[in-house]
């Protein structure tokens, strides 16, 4: 039975391990670092208004995690939820966990814009996102790191 719950301190080690795998995969353009992973987890479990984290459990076994960034979209005049990370362990994929998570998000954030980034070559993920109502935008994304 699937359970989706808020990330807690007790999840720190499991999430850090999953992040190492996720950030080393072709699904992400950067490799991250232990410091970044720890900062991300801390932000998600601290009650921050900027980030939140969720754990996916199947029969009380950790099956994956997700991290969200919270903002406001002036383009759409609504709160914006960025799905920053979504990782499901290989042995739990294709069981509907990703779709259930997006349905969960629709329920807990009923009047929000949802955004995410995906690697074009990650066709299983892109398929899930499209099935969950996402569509491709034609924006050029840019970044400046300090």
N, CA, C and O atoms as CSV, one atom per row, in Angstrom:
chain,resi,resn,atom,element,x,y,z
A,1,UNK,N,N,0.840,-1.182,0.000
A,1,UNK,CA,C,0.000,0.000,0.000
A,1,UNK,C,C,0.886,1.246,0.000
A,1,UNK,O,O,1.794,1.369,0.822
A,2,UNK,N,N,0.618,2.158,-0.917
A,2,UNK,CA,C,1.419,3.374,-1.051
A,2,UNK,C,C,1.054,4.400,0.009
A,2,UNK,O,O,-0.122,4.647,0.275
A,3,UNK,N,N,2.079,4.994,0.610
A,3,UNK,CA,C,1.918,6.097,1.548
A,3,UNK,C,C,2.835,7.222,1.081
A,3,UNK,O,O,4.019,7.000,0.828
A,4,UNK,N,N,2.285,8.430,0.967
A,4,UNK,CA,C,3.078,9.620,0.647
A,4,UNK,C,C,3.012,10.507,1.875
A,4,UNK,O,O,1.930,10.891,2.320
A,5,UNK,N,N,4.190,10.832,2.426
A,5,UNK,CA,C,4.229,11.627,3.655
A,5,UNK,C,C,5.335,12.664,3.561
A,5,UNK,O,O,6.231,12.570,2.722
A,6,UNK,N,N,5.252,13.655,4.440
A,6,UNK,CA,C,6.287,14.689,4.524
A,6,UNK,C,C,7.621,14.065,4.936
A,6,UNK,O,O,7.664,13.136,5.743
A,7,UNK,N,N,8.678,14.578,4.384
A,7,UNK,CA,C,10.027,14.152,4.734
A,7,UNK,C,C,10.327,14.592,6.169
A,7,UNK,O,O,9.928,15.676,6.596
A,8,UNK,N,N,11.032,13.735,6.897
A,8,UNK,CA,C,11.384,14.003,8.290
A,8,UNK,C,C,12.880,13.780,8.498
A,8,UNK,O,O,13.568,13.245,7.629
A,9,UNK,N,N,13.368,14.197,9.659
A,9,UNK,CA,C,14.781,14.015,9.992
A,9,UNK,C,C,15.213,12.549,9.850
A,9,UNK,O,O,16.318,12.269,9.385
A,10,UNK,N,N,14.361,11.640,10.240
A,10,UNK,CA,C,14.700,10.205,10.183
A,10,UNK,C,C,14.949,9.712,8.756
A,10,UNK,O,O,15.488,8.621,8.570
A,11,UNK,N,N,14.564,10.499,7.745
A,11,UNK,CA,C,14.735,10.120,6.343
A,11,UNK,C,C,16.050,10.616,5.748
A,11,UNK,O,O,16.389,10.267,4.618
A,12,UNK,N,N,16.787,11.424,6.497
A,12,UNK,CA,C,17.975,12.106,5.968
A,12,UNK,C,C,18.939,11.148,5.264
A,12,UNK,O,O,19.342,11.411,4.131
A,13,UNK,N,N,19.307,10.064,5.901
A,13,UNK,CA,C,20.295,9.153,5.311
A,13,UNK,C,C,19.769,8.515,4.029
A,13,UNK,O,O,20.476,8.471,3.023
A,14,UNK,N,N,18.528,8.018,4.059
A,14,UNK,CA,C,17.941,7.385,2.870
A,14,UNK,C,C,17.830,8.376,1.718
A,14,UNK,O,O,18.153,8.041,0.578
A,15,UNK,N,N,17.379,9.587,2.006
A,15,UNK,CA,C,17.216,10.589,0.952
A,15,UNK,C,C,18.574,10.965,0.363
A,15,UNK,O,O,18.702,11.086,-0.855
A,16,UNK,N,N,19.578,11.149,1.198
A,16,UNK,CA,C,20.920,11.484,0.700
A,16,UNK,C,C,21.433,10.387,-0.239
A,16,UNK,O,O,22.032,10.681,-1.273
A,17,UNK,N,N,21.200,9.142,0.121
A,17,UNK,CA,C,21.626,8.024,-0.745
A,17,UNK,C,C,20.879,8.035,-2.072
A,17,UNK,O,O,21.481,7.823,-3.124
A,18,UNK,N,N,19.572,8.280,-2.029
A,18,UNK,CA,C,18.799,8.340,-3.267
A,18,UNK,C,C,19.226,9.530,-4.119
A,18,UNK,O,O,19.265,9.437,-5.346
A,19,UNK,N,N,19.545,10.649,-3.467
A,19,UNK,CA,C,19.987,11.827,-4.208
A,19,UNK,C,C,21.306,11.553,-4.933
A,19,UNK,O,O,21.492,12.002,-6.065
A,20,UNK,N,N,22.214,10.829,-4.301
A,20,UNK,CA,C,23.484,10.486,-4.948
A,20,UNK,C,C,23.227,9.722,-6.240
A,20,UNK,O,O,23.857,9.987,-7.264
A,21,UNK,N,N,22.309,8.783,-6.187
A,21,UNK,CA,C,21.981,7.976,-7.372
A,21,UNK,C,C,21.301,8.844,-8.423
A,21,UNK,O,O,21.675,8.822,-9.596
A,22,UNK,N,N,20.301,9.608,-7.993
A,22,UNK,CA,C,19.535,10.455,-8.914
A,22,UNK,C,C,20.446,11.462,-9.612
A,22,UNK,O,O,20.377,11.616,-10.832
A,23,UNK,N,N,21.297,12.146,-8.854
A,23,UNK,CA,C,22.140,13.188,-9.425
A,23,UNK,C,C,23.305,12.641,-10.249
A,23,UNK,O,O,23.944,13.393,-10.985
A,24,UNK,N,N,23.584,11.360,-10.137
A,24,UNK,CA,C,24.610,10.736,-10.975
A,24,UNK,C,C,24.009,10.158,-12.252
A,24,UNK,O,O,24.738,9.656,-13.107
A,25,UNK,N,N,22.691,10.224,-12.386
A,25,UNK,CA,C,22.000,9.633,-13.537
A,25,UNK,C,C,21.889,10.638,-14.679
A,25,UNK,O,O,22.095,11.835,-14.480
A,26,UNK,N,N,21.565,10.153,-15.866
A,26,UNK,CA,C,21.366,11.062,-17.003
A,26,UNK,C,C,20.112,11.943,-16.866
A,26,UNK,O,O,19.888,12.819,-17.700
A,27,UNK,N,N,19.302,11.724,-15.837
A,27,UNK,CA,C,18.091,12.523,-15.629
A,27,UNK,C,C,18.413,13.927,-15.124
A,27,UNK,O,O,17.549,14.804,-15.143
A,28,UNK,N,N,19.650,14.148,-14.673
A,28,UNK,CA,C,20.042,15.431,-14.086
A,28,UNK,C,C,21.335,15.897,-14.751
A,28,UNK,O,O,22.240,15.098,-14.992
A,29,UNK,N,N,21.416,17.190,-15.045
A,29,UNK,CA,C,22.591,17.724,-15.744
A,29,UNK,C,C,23.785,17.958,-14.826
A,29,UNK,O,O,24.919,18.004,-15.301
A,30,UNK,N,N,23.555,18.106,-13.514
A,30,UNK,CA,C,24.657,18.332,-12.585
A,30,UNK,C,C,24.757,17.160,-11.626
A,30,UNK,O,O,23.801,16.404,-11.454
A,31,UNK,N,N,25.911,17.013,-11.007
A,31,UNK,CA,C,26.118,15.889,-10.099
A,31,UNK,C,C,25.817,16.216,-8.644
A,31,UNK,O,O,25.788,15.313,-7.808
A,32,UNK,N,N,25.592,17.485,-8.321
A,32,UNK,CA,C,25.354,17.850,-6.931
A,32,UNK,C,C,26.583,17.582,-6.082
A,32,UNK,O,O,27.676,17.365,-6.604
A,33,UNK,N,N,26.394,17.598,-4.775
A,33,UNK,CA,C,27.480,17.305,-3.841
A,33,UNK,C,C,26.859,16.949,-2.505
A,33,UNK,O,O,25.680,17.214,-2.268
A,34,UNK,N,N,27.644,16.355,-1.643
A,34,UNK,CA,C,27.141,16.008,-0.309
A,34,UNK,C,C,26.633,17.252,0.415
A,34,UNK,O,O,25.621,17.191,1.113
A,35,UNK,N,N,27.324,18.376,0.256
A,35,UNK,CA,C,26.909,19.620,0.906
A,35,UNK,C,C,25.553,20.097,0.366
A,35,UNK,O,O,24.675,20.491,1.133
A,36,UNK,N,N,25.397,20.056,-0.957
A,36,UNK,CA,C,24.122,20.460,-1.552
A,36,UNK,C,C,23.011,19.534,-1.087
A,36,UNK,O,O,21.929,20.004,-0.736
A,37,UNK,N,N,23.254,18.233,-1.077
A,37,UNK,CA,C,22.224,17.275,-0.653
A,37,UNK,C,C,21.797,17.559,0.787
A,37,UNK,O,O,20.605,17.578,1.093
A,38,UNK,N,N,22.767,17.778,1.662
A,38,UNK,CA,C,22.443,18.063,3.063
A,38,UNK,C,C,21.655,19.370,3.194
A,38,UNK,O,O,20.693,19.443,3.958
A,39,UNK,N,N,22.061,20.394,2.451
A,39,UNK,CA,C,21.328,21.666,2.485
A,39,UNK,C,C,19.894,21.487,1.998
A,39,UNK,O,O,18.960,22.025,2.592
A,40,UNK,N,N,19.723,20.730,0.917
A,40,UNK,CA,C,18.387,20.489,0.361
A,40,UNK,C,C,17.498,19.762,1.368
A,40,UNK,O,O,16.352,20.154,1.589
A,41,UNK,N,N,18.024,18.718,1.968
A,41,UNK,CA,C,17.252,17.938,2.947
A,41,UNK,C,C,16.893,18.812,4.143
A,41,UNK,O,O,15.748,18.812,4.596
A,42,UNK,N,N,17.872,19.557,4.654
A,42,UNK,CA,C,17.618,20.436,5.797
A,42,UNK,C,C,16.513,21.432,5.479
A,42,UNK,O,O,15.622,21.655,6.299
A,43,UNK,N,N,16.563,22.031,4.297
A,43,UNK,CA,C,15.538,23.003,3.899
A,43,UNK,C,C,14.161,22.335,3.843
A,43,UNK,O,O,13.164,22.925,4.260
A,44,UNK,N,N,14.111,21.112,3.331
A,44,UNK,CA,C,12.828,20.401,3.192
A,44,UNK,C,C,12.210,20.003,4.525
A,44,UNK,O,O,10.985,19.956,4.643
A,45,UNK,N,N,13.024,19.718,5.521
A,45,UNK,CA,C,12.472,19.230,6.800
A,45,UNK,C,C,12.380,20.316,7.865
A,45,UNK,O,O,11.901,20.064,8.971
A,46,UNK,N,N,12.843,21.534,7.533
A,46,UNK,CA,C,12.912,22.595,8.541
A,46,UNK,C,C,11.643,23.431,8.662
A,46,UNK,O,O,11.570,24.321,9.510
A,47,UNK,N,N,10.649,23.160,7.832
A,47,UNK,CA,C,9.462,24.001,7.842
A,47,UNK,C,C,9.642,25.256,7.000
A,47,UNK,O,O,8.879,26.211,7.142
A,48,UNK,N,N,10.625,25.263,6.139
A,48,UNK,CA,C,10.914,26.392,5.275
A,48,UNK,C,C,9.719,26.724,4.382
A,48,UNK,O,O,9.016,25.819,3.932
A,49,UNK,N,N,9.482,28.007,4.124
A,49,UNK,CA,C,8.424,28.370,3.172
A,49,UNK,C,C,8.864,28.174,1.711
A,49,UNK,O,O,8.053,28.303,0.795
A,50,UNK,N,N,10.147,27.864,1.502
A,50,UNK,CA,C,10.697,27.762,0.151
A,50,UNK,C,C,10.774,26.343,-0.397
A,50,UNK,O,O,10.792,26.155,-1.614
A,51,UNK,N,N,10.819,25.343,0.478
A,51,UNK,CA,C,11.004,23.968,0.010
A,51,UNK,C,C,10.259,22.993,0.909
A,51,UNK,O,O,10.070,23.228,2.102
A,52,UNK,N,N,9.846,21.895,0.299
A,52,UNK,CA,C,9.238,20.811,1.066
A,52,UNK,C,C,9.649,19.490,0.418
A,52,UNK,O,O,9.957,19.429,-0.772
A,53,UNK,N,N,9.644,18.453,1.222
A,53,UNK,CA,C,10.041,17.139,0.727
A,53,UNK,C,C,9.018,16.094,1.108
A,53,UNK,O,O,8.331,16.207,2.123
A,54,UNK,N,N,8.931,15.075,0.272
A,54,UNK,CA,C,7.976,13.987,0.480
A,54,UNK,C,C,8.670,12.656,0.276
A,54,UNK,O,O,9.580,12.520,-0.541
A,55,UNK,N,N,8.213,11.680,1.041
A,55,UNK,CA,C,8.712,10.314,0.966
A,55,UNK,C,C,7.604,9.433,0.426
A,55,UNK,O,O,6.443,9.561,0.817
A,56,UNK,N,N,7.973,8.537,-0.477
A,56,UNK,CA,C,7.041,7.535,-0.991
A,56,UNK,C,C,7.375,6.223,-0.302
A,56,UNK,O,O,8.518,5.767,-0.348
A,57,UNK,N,N,6.392,5.621,0.331
A,57,UNK,CA,C,6.587,4.328,0.997
A,57,UNK,C,C,5.623,3.314,0.415
A,57,UNK,O,O,4.440,3.596,0.226
A,58,UNK,N,N,6.133,2.155,0.140
A,58,UNK,CA,C,5.317,1.034,-0.313
A,58,UNK,C,C,5.464,-0.061,0.735
A,58,UNK,O,O,6.543,-0.628,0.911
A,59,UNK,N,N,4.363,-0.354,1.430
A,59,UNK,CA,C,4.387,-1.337,2.525
A,59,UNK,C,C,5.494,-1.033,3.528
A,59,UNK,O,O,6.245,-1.923,3.926
A,60,UNK,N,N,5.588,0.242,3.936
A,60,UNK,CA,C,6.552,0.743,4.929
A,60,UNK,C,C,8.016,0.678,4.477
A,60,UNK,O,O,8.921,0.805,5.302
A,61,UNK,N,N,8.251,0.484,3.199
A,61,UNK,CA,C,9.607,0.495,2.645
A,61,UNK,C,C,9.747,1.759,1.804
A,61,UNK,O,O,8.882,2.057,0.981
A,62,UNK,N,N,10.835,2.505,2.009
A,62,UNK,CA,C,11.052,3.726,1.246
A,62,UNK,C,C,11.229,3.383,-0.223
A,62,UNK,O,O,12.131,2.634,-0.597
A,63,UNK,N,N,10.349,3.946,-1.053
A,63,UNK,CA,C,10.364,3.676,-2.488
A,63,UNK,C,C,10.911,4.852,-3.288
A,63,UNK,O,O,11.263,4.695,-4.457
A,64,UNK,N,N,10.986,6.031,-2.671
A,64,UNK,CA,C,11.487,7.197,-3.377
A,64,UNK,C,C,11.228,8.465,-2.601
A,64,UNK,O,O,10.778,8.435,-1.456
A,65,UNK,N,N,11.521,9.585,-3.246
A,65,UNK,CA,C,11.329,10.888,-2.599
A,65,UNK,C,C,11.033,11.932,-3.669
A,65,UNK,O,O,11.232,11.701,-4.861
A,66,UNK,N,N,10.558,13.073,-3.219
A,66,UNK,CA,C,10.387,14.238,-4.084
A,66,UNK,C,C,10.707,15.484,-3.272
A,66,UNK,O,O,10.503,15.522,-2.059
A,67,UNK,N,N,11.212,16.503,-3.962
A,67,UNK,CA,C,11.458,17.802,-3.356
A,67,UNK,C,C,10.793,18.869,-4.205
A,67,UNK,O,O,10.870,18.850,-5.433
A,68,UNK,N,N,10.137,19.800,-3.527
A,68,UNK,CA,C,9.418,20.881,-4.189
A,68,UNK,C,C,9.992,22.223,-3.773
A,68,UNK,O,O,10.426,22.396,-2.634
A,69,UNK,N,N,9.994,23.167,-4.695
A,69,UNK,CA,C,10.340,24.553,-4.392
A,69,UNK,C,C,9.073,25.379,-4.572
A,69,UNK,O,O,8.338,25.202,-5.543
A,70,UNK,N,N,8.825,26.283,-3.626
A,70,UNK,CA,C,7.602,27.083,-3.614
A,70,UNK,C,C,7.920,28.516,-4.031
A,70,UNK,O,O,8.853,29.132,-3.515
A,71,UNK,N,N,7.134,29.036,-4.970
A,71,UNK,CA,C,7.323,30.413,-5.412
A,71,UNK,C,C,5.981,30.968,-5.893
A,71,UNK,O,O,4.927,30.382,-5.648
A,72,UNK,N,N,6.044,32.097,-6.575
A,72,UNK,CA,C,4.856,32.714,-7.145
A,72,UNK,C,C,5.153,33.010,-8.608
A,72,UNK,O,O,6.235,33.498,-8.934
A,73,UNK,N,N,4.206,32.721,-9.488
A,73,UNK,CA,C,4.375,32.994,-10.908
A,73,UNK,C,C,3.624,34.267,-11.277
A,73,UNK,O,O,2.394,34.294,-11.248
A,74,UNK,N,N,4.354,35.313,-11.622
A,74,UNK,CA,C,3.692,36.535,-12.077
A,74,UNK,C,C,3.092,36.323,-13.469
A,74,UNK,O,O,2.148,37.013,-13.854
A,75,UNK,N,N,3.634,35.384,-14.206
A,75,UNK,CA,C,3.105,35.084,-15.539
A,75,UNK,C,C,1.687,34.528,-15.465
A,75,UNK,O,O,0.856,34.813,-16.327
A,76,UNK,N,N,1.414,33.735,-14.431
A,76,UNK,CA,C,0.105,33.095,-14.291
A,76,UNK,C,C,-0.711,33.648,-13.126
A,76,UNK,O,O,-1.878,33.291,-12.966
A,77,UNK,N,N,-0.106,34.520,-12.306
A,77,UNK,CA,C,-0.813,35.132,-11.190
A,77,UNK,C,C,-1.219,34.144,-10.114
A,77,UNK,O,O,-2.268,34.294,-9.488
A,78,UNK,N,N,-0.380,33.126,-9.898
A,78,UNK,CA,C,-0.687,32.077,-8.913
A,78,UNK,C,C,0.595,31.614,-8.236
A,78,UNK,O,O,1.707,31.860,-8.702
A,79,UNK,N,N,0.386,30.927,-7.110
A,79,UNK,CA,C,1.513,30.226,-6.496
A,79,UNK,C,C,2.047,29.217,-7.497
A,79,UNK,O,O,1.303,28.664,-8.306
A,80,UNK,N,N,3.340,28.991,-7.425
A,80,UNK,CA,C,4.000,28.065,-8.339
A,80,UNK,C,C,4.741,27.016,-7.519
A,80,UNK,O,O,5.478,27.343,-6.589
A,81,UNK,N,N,4.539,25.786,-7.869
A,81,UNK,CA,C,5.249,24.674,-7.241
A,81,UNK,C,C,6.173,24.071,-8.296
A,81,UNK,O,O,5.719,23.548,-9.314
A,82,UNK,N,N,7.464,24.153,-8.036
A,82,UNK,CA,C,8.457,23.527,-8.903
A,82,UNK,C,C,8.749,22.131,-8.354
A,82,UNK,O,O,9.149,21.988,-7.199
A,83,UNK,N,N,8.554,21.131,-9.156
A,83,UNK,CA,C,8.941,19.769,-8.776
A,83,UNK,C,C,10.429,19.679,-9.112
A,83,UNK,O,O,10.811,19.427,-10.254
A,84,UNK,N,N,11.244,19.887,-8.104
A,84,UNK,CA,C,12.695,19.935,-8.300
A,84,UNK,C,C,13.299,18.542,-8.469
A,84,UNK,O,O,14.092,18.309,-9.381
A,85,UNK,N,N,12.927,17.639,-7.601
A,85,UNK,CA,C,13.417,16.259,-7.653
A,85,UNK,C,C,12.226,15.325,-7.533
A,85,UNK,O,O,11.317,15.561,-6.736
A,86,UNK,N,N,12.235,14.281,-8.315
A,86,UNK,CA,C,11.342,13.151,-8.085
A,86,UNK,C,C,12.137,11.915,-8.468
A,86,UNK,O,O,12.565,11.751,-9.611
A,87,UNK,N,N,12.321,11.056,-7.482
A,87,UNK,CA,C,13.121,9.843,-7.684
A,87,UNK,C,C,12.359,8.661,-7.114
A,87,UNK,O,O,11.907,8.683,-5.970
A,88,UNK,N,N,12.227,7.639,-7.925
A,88,UNK,CA,C,11.603,6.385,-7.493
A,88,UNK,C,C,12.620,5.282,-7.741
A,88,UNK,O,O,13.150,5.151,-8.844
A,89,UNK,N,N,12.889,4.495,-6.714
A,89,UNK,CA,C,13.863,3.408,-6.847
A,89,UNK,C,C,13.437,2.471,-7.982
A,89,UNK,O,O,12.246,2.234,-8.182
A,90,UNK,N,N,14.412,1.942,-8.719
A,90,UNK,CA,C,14.086,1.108,-9.888
A,90,UNK,C,C,13.095,-0.031,-9.604
A,90,UNK,O,O,12.226,-0.319,-10.427
A,91,UNK,N,N,13.226,-0.658,-8.470
A,91,UNK,CA,C,12.353,-1.800,-8.172
A,91,UNK,C,C,10.908,-1.396,-7.877
A,91,UNK,O,O,10.029,-2.251,-7.779
A,92,UNK,N,N,10.665,-0.085,-7.734
A,92,UNK,CA,C,9.311,0.413,-7.468
A,92,UNK,C,C,8.727,1.179,-8.653
A,92,UNK,O,O,7.617,1.704,-8.568
A,93,UNK,N,N,9.461,1.242,-9.742
A,93,UNK,CA,C,8.967,1.961,-10.915
A,93,UNK,C,C,7.895,1.156,-11.637
A,93,UNK,O,O,7.855,-0.072,-11.561
A,94,UNK,N,N,7.042,1.869,-12.329
A,94,UNK,CA,C,5.947,1.281,-13.120
A,94,UNK,C,C,4.819,0.729,-12.250
A,94,UNK,O,O,4.020,-0.089,-12.706
A,95,UNK,N,N,4.758,1.186,-10.979
A,95,UNK,CA,C,3.667,0.786,-10.086
A,95,UNK,C,C,2.687,1.929,-9.837
A,95,UNK,O,O,1.788,1.807,-9.004
A,96,UNK,N,N,2.855,3.033,-10.550
A,96,UNK,CA,C,1.929,4.147,-10.412
A,96,UNK,C,C,2.274,5.142,-9.315
A,96,UNK,O,O,1.457,6.006,-8.998
A,97,UNK,N,N,3.471,5.044,-8.722
A,97,UNK,CA,C,3.851,5.943,-7.635
A,97,UNK,C,C,3.954,7.381,-8.141
A,97,UNK,O,O,3.455,8.300,-7.491
A,98,UNK,N,N,4.589,7.584,-9.286
A,98,UNK,CA,C,4.725,8.940,-9.825
A,98,UNK,C,C,3.371,9.568,-10.113
A,98,UNK,O,O,3.133,10.717,-9.741
A,99,UNK,N,N,2.497,8.846,-10.757
A,99,UNK,CA,C,1.148,9.355,-11.055
A,99,UNK,C,C,0.396,9.655,-9.765
A,99,UNK,O,O,-0.282,10.677,-9.667
A,100,UNK,N,N,0.510,8.768,-8.770
A,100,UNK,CA,C,-0.149,8.994,-7.483
A,100,UNK,C,C,0.394,10.252,-6.817
A,100,UNK,O,O,-0.362,10.984,-6.178
A,101,UNK,N,N,1.690,10.516,-6.956
A,101,UNK,CA,C,2.268,11.716,-6.359
A,101,UNK,C,C,1.720,12.980,-7.035
A,101,UNK,O,O,1.387,13.951,-6.357
A,102,UNK,N,N,1.628,12.967,-8.360
A,102,UNK,CA,C,1.088,14.142,-9.040
A,102,UNK,C,C,-0.386,14.359,-8.700
A,102,UNK,O,O,-0.831,15.502,-8.592
A,103,UNK,N,N,-1.140,13.290,-8.532
A,103,UNK,CA,C,-2.536,13.419,-8.075
A,103,UNK,C,C,-2.585,14.002,-6.665
A,103,UNK,O,O,-3.437,14.837,-6.359
A,104,UNK,N,N,-1.666,13.557,-5.810
A,104,UNK,CA,C,-1.531,14.064,-4.439
A,104,UNK,C,C,-1.245,15.567,-4.461
A,104,UNK,O,O,-1.843,16.324,-3.696
A,105,UNK,N,N,-0.333,15.999,-5.335
A,105,UNK,CA,C,-0.006,17.419,-5.439
A,105,UNK,C,C,-1.216,18.235,-5.869
A,105,UNK,O,O,-1.456,19.321,-5.342
A,106,UNK,N,N,-1.976,17.714,-6.824
A,106,UNK,CA,C,-3.191,18.414,-7.260
A,106,UNK,C,C,-4.149,18.611,-6.091
A,106,UNK,O,O,-4.838,19.628,-6.008
A,107,UNK,N,N,-4.189,17.647,-5.201
A,107,UNK,CA,C,-5.088,17.710,-4.049
A,107,UNK,C,C,-4.604,18.711,-2.993
A,107,UNK,O,O,-5.400,19.492,-2.471
A,108,UNK,N,N,-3.298,18.691,-2.677
A,108,UNK,CA,C,-2.822,19.565,-1.597
A,108,UNK,C,C,-2.483,20.981,-2.054
A,108,UNK,O,O,-2.379,21.890,-1.232
A,109,UNK,N,N,-2.312,21.169,-3.357
A,109,UNK,CA,C,-2.065,22.507,-3.922
A,109,UNK,C,C,-3.082,22.738,-5.046
A,109,UNK,O,O,-2.716,22.709,-6.221
A,110,UNK,N,N,-4.349,22.966,-4.699
A,110,UNK,CA,C,-5.411,22.964,-5.710
A,110,UNK,C,C,-5.383,24.120,-6.711
A,110,UNK,O,O,-5.892,23.955,-7.820
A,111,UNK,N,N,-4.827,25.255,-6.381
A,111,UNK,CA,C,-4.865,26.387,-7.306
A,111,UNK,C,C,-3.463,26.908,-7.552
A,111,UNK,O,O,-3.166,28.076,-7.301
A,112,UNK,N,N,-2.612,26.036,-8.042
A,112,UNK,CA,C,-1.210,26.376,-8.280
A,112,UNK,C,C,-0.811,26.020,-9.700
A,112,UNK,O,O,-1.446,25.199,-10.362
A,113,UNK,N,N,0.246,26.652,-10.143
A,113,UNK,CA,C,0.918,26.270,-11.375
A,113,UNK,C,C,2.009,25.285,-10.973
A,113,UNK,O,O,2.737,25.526,-10.010
A,114,UNK,N,N,2.127,24.193,-11.691
A,114,UNK,CA,C,3.192,23.219,-11.436
A,114,UNK,C,C,4.188,23.278,-12.589
A,114,UNK,O,O,3.810,23.318,-13.760
A,115,UNK,N,N,5.471,23.282,-12.229
A,115,UNK,CA,C,6.520,23.295,-13.239
A,115,UNK,C,C,7.563,22.263,-12.870
A,115,UNK,O,O,7.726,21.903,-11.704
A,116,UNK,N,N,8.259,21.800,-13.879
A,116,UNK,CA,C,9.381,20.881,-13.672
A,116,UNK,C,C,10.277,20.926,-14.888
A,116,UNK,O,O,9.912,21.458,-15.936
A,117,UNK,N,N,11.449,20.362,-14.726
A,117,UNK,CA,C,12.399,20.215,-15.820
A,117,UNK,C,C,12.593,18.728,-16.057
A,117,UNK,O,O,12.509,17.920,-15.131
A,118,UNK,N,N,12.853,18.379,-17.309
A,118,UNK,CA,C,13.106,16.972,-17.637
A,118,UNK,C,C,14.148,16.896,-18.735
A,118,UNK,O,O,14.208,17.758,-19.611
A,119,UNK,N,N,14.949,15.882,-18.682
A,119,UNK,CA,C,15.867,15.592,-19.776
A,119,UNK,C,C,15.038,14.973,-20.904
A,119,UNK,O,O,14.287,14.024,-20.678
A,120,UNK,N,N,15.177,15.504,-22.098
A,120,UNK,CA,C,14.373,15.020,-23.224
A,120,UNK,C,C,14.523,13.526,-23.467
A,120,UNK,O,O,13.570,12.863,-23.878
A,121,UNK,N,N,15.714,12.992,-23.214
A,121,UNK,CA,C,15.974,11.567,-23.464
A,121,UNK,C,C,15.357,10.650,-22.409
A,121,UNK,O,O,15.333,9.434,-22.599
A,122,UNK,N,N,14.864,11.200,-21.312
A,122,UNK,CA,C,14.276,10.399,-20.243
A,122,UNK,C,C,12.801,10.149,-20.580
A,122,UNK,O,O,11.904,10.698,-19.939
A,123,UNK,N,N,12.569,9.317,-21.589
A,123,UNK,CA,C,11.210,9.132,-22.105
A,123,UNK,C,C,10.229,8.554,-21.083
A,123,UNK,O,O,9.058,8.934,-21.117
A,124,UNK,N,N,10.635,7.654,-20.172
A,124,UNK,CA,C,9.648,7.208,-19.175
A,124,UNK,C,C,9.152,8.357,-18.295
A,124,UNK,O,O,7.960,8.452,-18.004
A,125,UNK,N,N,10.070,9.226,-17.876
A,125,UNK,CA,C,9.672,10.365,-17.037
A,125,UNK,C,C,8.821,11.345,-17.828
A,125,UNK,O,O,7.790,11.807,-17.338
A,126,UNK,N,N,9.240,11.667,-19.047
A,126,UNK,CA,C,8.478,12.599,-19.876
A,126,UNK,C,C,7.069,12.056,-20.122
A,126,UNK,O,O,6.099,12.813,-20.105
A,127,UNK,N,N,6.958,10.747,-20.351
A,127,UNK,CA,C,5.649,10.127,-20.533
A,127,UNK,C,C,4.770,10.272,-19.301
A,127,UNK,O,O,3.581,10.570,-19.415
A,128,UNK,N,N,5.349,10.062,-18.126
A,128,UNK,CA,C,4.612,10.229,-16.868
A,128,UNK,C,C,4.138,11.671,-16.726
A,128,UNK,O,O,2.984,11.916,-16.373
A,129,UNK,N,N,5.021,12.620,-17.000
A,129,UNK,CA,C,4.663,14.022,-16.842
A,129,UNK,C,C,3.518,14.395,-17.788
A,129,UNK,O,O,2.574,15.074,-17.383
A,130,UNK,N,N,3.601,13.957,-19.028
A,130,UNK,CA,C,2.529,14.255,-19.986
A,130,UNK,C,C,1.214,13.604,-19.547
A,130,UNK,O,O,0.152,14.219,-19.638
A,131,UNK,N,N,1.292,12.372,-19.075
A,131,UNK,CA,C,0.094,11.670,-18.604
A,131,UNK,C,C,-0.516,12.384,-17.384
A,131,UNK,O,O,-1.717,12.288,-17.134
A,132,UNK,N,N,0.325,13.092,-16.638
A,132,UNK,CA,C,-0.127,13.811,-15.447
A,132,UNK,C,C,-0.557,15.241,-15.769
A,132,UNK,O,O,-0.856,16.013,-14.857
A,133,UNK,N,N,-0.592,15.603,-17.050
A,133,UNK,CA,C,-1.118,16.898,-17.446
A,133,UNK,C,C,-0.090,17.969,-17.764
A,133,UNK,O,O,-0.466,19.094,-18.092
A,134,UNK,N,N,1.191,17.655,-17.677
A,134,UNK,CA,C,2.220,18.629,-18.019
A,134,UNK,C,C,2.355,18.724,-19.536
A,134,UNK,O,O,2.099,17.764,-20.263
A,135,UNK,N,N,2.764,19.903,-19.992
A,135,UNK,CA,C,3.038,20.080,-21.410
A,135,UNK,C,C,4.371,20.801,-21.552
A,135,UNK,O,O,4.815,21.503,-20.643
A,136,UNK,N,N,4.991,20.619,-22.687
A,136,UNK,CA,C,6.300,21.218,-22.933
A,136,UNK,C,C,6.166,22.706,-23.232
A,136,UNK,O,O,5.279,23.130,-23.973
A,137,UNK,N,N,7.060,23.485,-22.643
A,137,UNK,CA,C,7.144,24.914,-22.928
A,137,UNK,C,C,8.340,25.152,-23.856
A,137,UNK,O,O,9.266,24.342,-23.908
A,138,UNK,N,N,8.310,26.235,-24.564
A,138,UNK,CA,C,9.370,26.543,-25.529
A,138,UNK,C,C,10.379,27.543,-24.982
A,138,UNK,O,O,11.085,28.195,-25.751
A,139,UNK,N,N,10.454,27.670,-23.665
A,139,UNK,CA,C,11.366,28.613,-23.052
A,139,UNK,C,C,12.810,28.150,-23.146
A,139,UNK,O,O,13.106,26.955,-23.139
A,140,UNK,N,N,13.693,29.123,-23.234
A,140,UNK,CA,C,15.110,28.885,-23.054
A,140,UNK,C,C,15.394,29.163,-21.589
A,140,UNK,O,O,15.191,30.286,-21.127
A,141,UNK,N,N,15.852,28.180,-20.859
A,141,UNK,CA,C,16.142,28.388,-19.451
A,141,UNK,C,C,17.606,28.784,-19.302
A,141,UNK,O,O,18.482,28.226,-19.963
A,142,UNK,N,N,17.856,29.742,-18.436
A,142,UNK,CA,C,19.215,30.222,-18.201
A,142,UNK,C,C,19.468,30.201,-16.698
A,142,UNK,O,O,18.534,30.224,-15.896
A,143,UNK,N,N,20.737,30.158,-16.333
A,143,UNK,CA,C,21.103,30.115,-14.914
A,143,UNK,C,C,22.348,30.939,-14.677
A,143,UNK,O,O,23.224,31.037,-15.537
A,144,UNK,N,N,22.412,31.527,-13.503
A,144,UNK,CA,C,23.615,32.224,-13.041
A,144,UNK,C,C,23.851,31.750,-11.625
A,144,UNK,O,O,23.016,31.987,-10.753
A,145,UNK,N,N,24.956,31.094,-11.373
A,145,UNK,CA,C,25.304,30.610,-10.045
A,145,UNK,C,C,26.339,31.522,-9.421
A,145,UNK,O,O,27.266,31.977,-10.091
A,146,UNK,N,N,26.178,31.784,-8.145
A,146,UNK,CA,C,27.166,32.602,-7.430
A,146,UNK,C,C,27.801,31.785,-6.339
A,146,UNK,O,O,28.663,32.284,-5.616
